[in-house]
Amino acid sequence: MDTRTPLSRNTDLLKRREAAVPRGVATATPVFADRAANAEIWDAEGRRYIDFAGGIAVLNTGHRHPKVVEAVEAQLARFSHTAFQVMAYEPYIELAERLNALAPFSGQAKTILFTTGAEAVENAVKIARAATGRNGVIAFSGAFHGRSLMTSALTGKVNPYKKGFGTLPGEVWHLPMPIDHYSVTVADSLRALEMLFRCDIDPGQIAAFIIEPVQGEGGFHAAPKELMIALRALCDTHGIRLISDEVQAGFARTGKMFGIEHLGVEPDLVTMAKSLSGGFPLSGVLGRAELMDTVEPGGLGGTFGGSPIGCAAALAVLDIIAEDKLLERAEILGERMGQLEQLSAAAAQEYRRQANRRRMADSAQDKVDNVVKLRLAKAHKARKAAQNDL
Ligand SMILES: Cc1ncc(COP(=O)(O)O)c(C=O)c1O
């Protein structure tokens, strides 16, 4: 008879994971997913959680939204893959049309689809380079743009994204991201840019600025409007393209379809992924038509790029965002979170006030105790002296 205590299902899976999967792909939780619905997820032992992570900002429409599931099942019943470069299909074209209509810039737009966020960023850089005939790309400290070699170079954090991976693609520069909390102002960033143009590279060699309208990995910092207006002006002066990396901020997350719509400027290229397709792998670049068409046929694409399953899911996601009024809902929830933040700040202040009062009361008591101790010691000494005299 086997007398060993059976491992729990999560522990068992953790052991198997550690033996079979390299630690380079870190996992935040030691429990394993079994099933999920909307904002809830159940682990392999049947425990239920509220899923605040949403698969890293992928599930703005929730896990397995019934309309997404229905659209994907209908597409699966027809075909799952042809490779758009071999035989194109309508869901890709329809999705491109709908995304073009949502473009956060004026003029004609075109969209190309890929699979991951990093691929979208890589291709936005390729398009900006092809359109300008320049190499340089300027990104920001704390930014996250992906884990491929070029996107690791663009990411503004060394550990763990660049460390140990050797020489990354060159001609990538970083400016400090203006963040109040770290006392970095827009003026600091622009001064750093001025120094960059004075010491290292001519603006005429820069193909693009790339910036997240709201940093994710960097700690949820919104790009200041003032910075964006300055960047746009520099782009217009020097023929630089502005890439808004909307992989995380896009698709209703900020109360607008694209985060940059809050920032008073138009980008030239927009990268999209994550919540675009409600849990299915799909990404894309949406850009000004004249830029998008500068790349020669065959220069862009990928075997799985714009998978029909992902396109079907994304078309359903766009419907859900409109029908369920998710832009408005994000605004309302944002306001409530703001109120919560104010409440927690007030609670923290009250806690500090009471702690100070307790500290002051304690120190007053300490003083009284010390006086009493001193007097007792004196009385004891006097009594001893009197006894000695007898
Ligand atoms: C802003 C941003 N860009 C790019 C990426 C890379 O996307 P992916 O992990 O799909 O390659 C991410 C992923 O978190 C992201 O947040």
PDBQT file of the ligand as one rigid body, heavy atoms in Angstrom, charges set to zero:
ROOT
HETATM    1  C1  LIG A 401       2.888  48.342 -23.845  1.00  0.00    +0.000 C 
HETATM    2  C2  LIG A 401       3.292  46.958 -24.260  1.00  0.00    +0.000 A 
HETATM    3  N1  LIG A 401       3.882  46.775 -25.444  1.00  0.00    +0.000 NA
HETATM    4  C3  LIG A 401       4.236  45.549 -25.874  1.00  0.00    +0.000 A 
HETATM    5  C4  LIG A 401       4.031  44.428 -25.100  1.00  0.00    +0.000 A 
HETATM    6  C5  LIG A 401       4.451  43.075 -25.583  1.00  0.00    +0.000 C 
HETATM    7  O1  LIG A 401       3.339  42.285 -25.845  1.00  0.00    +0.000 OA
HETATM    8  P1  LIG A 401       3.471  40.698 -25.923  1.00  0.00    +0.000 P 
HETATM    9  O2  LIG A 401       3.765  40.218 -24.551  1.00  0.00    +0.000 OA
HETATM   10  O3  LIG A 401       2.147  40.245 -26.461  1.00  0.00    +0.000 OA
HETATM   11  O4  LIG A 401       4.570  40.410 -26.890  1.00  0.00    +0.000 OA
HETATM   12  C6  LIG A 401       3.401  44.575 -23.842  1.00  0.00    +0.000 A 
HETATM   13  C7  LIG A 401       3.175  43.409 -22.975  1.00  0.00    +0.000 C 
HETATM   14  O5  LIG A 401       2.930  43.473 -21.800  1.00  0.00    +0.000 OA
HETATM   15  C8  LIG A 401       3.014  45.873 -23.415  1.00  0.00    +0.000 A 
HETATM   16  O6  LIG A 401       2.439  46.075 -22.229  1.00  0.00    +0.000 OA
ENDROOT
TORSDOF 0
